[in-house]
Amino acid sequence: MFSHLFVGGNDLAKSKVFYDAIFAALGAKPGVHDTAKGRIMYAHGGSAFFVATPIDGKPATFANGGTIGFAMTSPEQVKAWHDAGVAAGGTSIEDPPGARGQLYLAYLRDPDGNKLCGLHRMPAA
């Protein structure tokens, strides 16, 4: 359904450290920082993700009530993604990474406050 996602960032150098770390945990390559356009580009598994300074010149803000979810291949990958994000300047939020019904979830806020979720769907018991 989606071709790409964009989130706003106020300090792209700080954002690049964070997103390089969490996407490396998924097997993705570091982002490409296009300084002329004020954005960082990531491509992995047929998806694209961007962090950019807002075109209107105003500060980037996070979506109130918004969450961006990333599909993971295992609970171990969710945990590695979460730990990489915390080590790279993100904030662990909600409950610690763990099973919630048939889902294994972890939540982070990036350095600009965007809410992210790592999700693995576990097989039915």
C-alpha positions as CSV (number, residue, x, y, z in Angstrom):
1,M,0.0,0.0,0.0
2,F,2.8,2.5,0.8
3,S,5.6,3.5,-1.5
4,H,7.6,5.4,1.1
5,L,7.5,7.2,4.4
6,F,8.9,10.6,5.4
7,V,9.5,11.9,8.9
8,G,10.7,15.3,9.9
9,G,14.1,15.9,11.5
10,N,15.7,18.9,13.1
11,D,19.3,17.6,13.4
12,L,19.9,15.3,10.4
13,A,23.3,14.2,11.7
14,K,21.8,13.0,14.9
15,S,18.9,11.4,13.0
16,K,21.3,9.6,10.7
17,V,23.2,8.0,13.7
18,F,19.8,6.8,15.1
19,Y,18.3,5.5,11.9
20,D,21.5,3.9,10.6
21,A,21.6,1.9,13.9
22,I,18.0,0.7,13.9
23,F,18.0,-0.1,10.2
24,A,21.4,-1.9,10.5
25,A,19.6,-4.2,13.0
26,L,17.3,-5.1,10.1
27,G,20.1,-5.7,7.6
28,A,19.8,-2.4,5.8
29,K,22.7,-0.2,4.6
30,P,23.4,3.2,6.1
31,G,21.3,6.1,4.8
32,V,22.4,8.4,2.0
33,H,22.6,12.0,3.3
34,D,21.6,14.4,0.6
35,T,22.7,17.6,2.2
36,A,21.6,19.8,-0.8
37,K,18.0,18.6,-0.4
38,G,18.2,18.3,3.4
39,R,17.2,14.7,3.7
40,I,18.5,11.2,4.5
41,M,17.3,8.3,2.3
42,Y,17.0,4.6,3.2
43,A,16.0,1.8,0.9
44,H,15.6,-1.8,2.0
45,G,13.4,-4.7,1.0
46,G,11.5,-2.7,-1.6
47,S,10.6,0.1,0.9
48,A,11.9,3.6,1.2
49,F,12.2,5.8,4.3
50,F,13.3,9.4,4.5
51,V,14.2,11.8,7.3
52,A,14.0,15.4,6.1
53,T,14.0,19.0,7.3
54,P,10.6,20.5,6.7
55,I,10.3,22.2,3.4
56,D,8.4,25.1,5.0
57,G,11.5,26.0,7.2
58,K,9.6,25.4,10.4
59,P,10.8,23.0,13.1
60,A,10.0,19.3,12.6
61,T,7.4,18.0,15.0
62,F,6.1,14.4,15.6
63,A,2.6,13.2,14.9
64,N,0.4,13.2,18.0
65,G,-1.1,9.7,18.0
66,G,1.0,8.5,15.0
67,T,3.2,5.4,15.0
68,I,5.4,4.0,12.2
69,G,5.6,0.2,12.4
70,F,8.5,-1.9,11.0
71,A,8.0,-5.6,10.3
72,M,10.7,-7.8,11.9
73,T,11.6,-11.5,11.2
74,S,11.9,-12.6,14.9
75,P,11.7,-11.6,18.5
76,E,15.5,-11.4,18.6
77,Q,15.5,-8.9,15.7
78,V,12.9,-6.8,17.5
79,K,15.1,-6.7,20.6
80,A,18.2,-5.9,18.6
81,W,16.4,-3.1,16.8
82,H,15.2,-1.7,20.1
83,D,18.6,-1.9,21.7
84,A,20.3,-0.3,18.7
85,G,17.9,2.6,18.8
86,V,18.4,3.2,22.5
87,A,22.2,3.0,22.1
88,A,21.9,5.5,19.2
89,G,20.0,8.2,21.1
90,G,16.4,6.9,20.9
91,T,14.1,6.6,23.9
92,S,12.4,3.3,24.9
93,I,8.7,3.9,25.5
94,E,5.7,2.0,26.7
95,D,6.5,-1.5,28.0
96,P,9.8,-3.2,27.6
97,P,10.2,-5.3,24.4
98,G,8.1,-8.5,24.7
99,A,5.2,-10.6,23.7
100,R,1.7,-9.2,23.7
101,G,-0.6,-11.9,22.5
102,Q,0.5,-13.1,19.1
103,L,2.8,-10.1,18.7
104,Y,6.3,-9.4,19.9
105,L,6.6,-5.6,20.1
106,A,9.1,-2.9,21.0
107,Y,8.5,0.9,20.9
108,L,11.0,3.8,20.5
109,R,10.9,7.5,20.0
110,D,13.6,8.8,17.6
111,P,15.6,11.9,18.6
112,D,12.8,14.2,17.2
113,G,10.0,12.3,19.1
114,N,8.6,10.2,16.2
115,K,7.1,7.1,17.6
116,L,8.4,3.8,16.1
117,C,7.3,0.2,16.6
118,G,9.2,-3.0,15.9
119,L,6.7,-5.8,15.4
120,H,7.1,-9.6,14.8
121,R,3.9,-11.7,14.3
122,M,4.4,-15.0,16.1
123,P,2.9,-18.2,14.8
124,A,-0.3,-19.3,16.5
125,A,0.3,-21.8,19.3
